[in-house]
Amino acid sequence: MSRDAGKGALALAVIVGLNPCVLILPIMMATAAHGAAAVASVTAVYSATTVALMIGLSVAGVAGARRLPVPAAARYMEAASGALIALAGVVFLWLDL
């Protein structure tokens, strides 16, 4: 394995971790000219909207998933998701990212 193998994973983690924040940067730059109160209000509105959307989409996803009749498959869902994560890891190792 190469010495640079961890750099791609770190960059991916940073991008995924900052994803909601990256979207607001241009808005913040434009708002900064209008003072601290404007930046604070934009931050508050963006934060409230982001949290509300995350909660709403999570609730809608769980409510939708409960309607799916998967009693036999539900027994193996955790194993299947673990296998998918392991497969993704193998693919990344194979691609040497």
WOQUIPE-V806143 format. One record per residue. PSI is psi in degrees with one decimal (* if undefined). Layout:
{{PSI} {PSI}}
This chain:
{{141.2} {159.7} {-24.4} {7.4} {-33.9} {-14.6} {-39.5} {-40.3} {-40.4} {-43.8} {-41.1} {-42.3} {-40.1} {-44.1} {-46.0} {-41.0} {-31.6} {-0.6} {-52.6} {-33.0} {-33.6} {-34.1} {-27.6} {-12.1} {-47.6} {-34.4} {-42.3} {-39.6} {-40.6} {-33.3} {-26.6} {-29.6} {-17.0} {3.1} {172.2} {-35.4} {-39.2} {-41.8} {-41.8} {-41.3} {-38.2} {-41.2} {-44.1} {-45.1} {-43.1} {-41.4} {-46.4} {-41.4} {-43.0} {-46.9} {-43.8} {-42.4} {-41.0} {-45.1} {-46.2} {-45.0} {-34.9} {-45.2} {-43.2} {-39.1} {-43.8} {-42.4} {-40.1} {-39.5} {-31.6} {-20.6} {-15.2} {127.0} {93.5} {49.8} {-38.8} {-39.9} {-27.6} {-28.1} {-30.4} {9.0} {-43.7} {-40.5} {-39.0} {-40.6} {-36.8} {-41.5} {-37.9} {-41.2} {-42.5} {-39.8} {-40.1} {-40.3} {-41.8} {-41.3} {-42.4} {-39.5} {-40.9} {-39.9} {-11.7} {48.8} {*}}
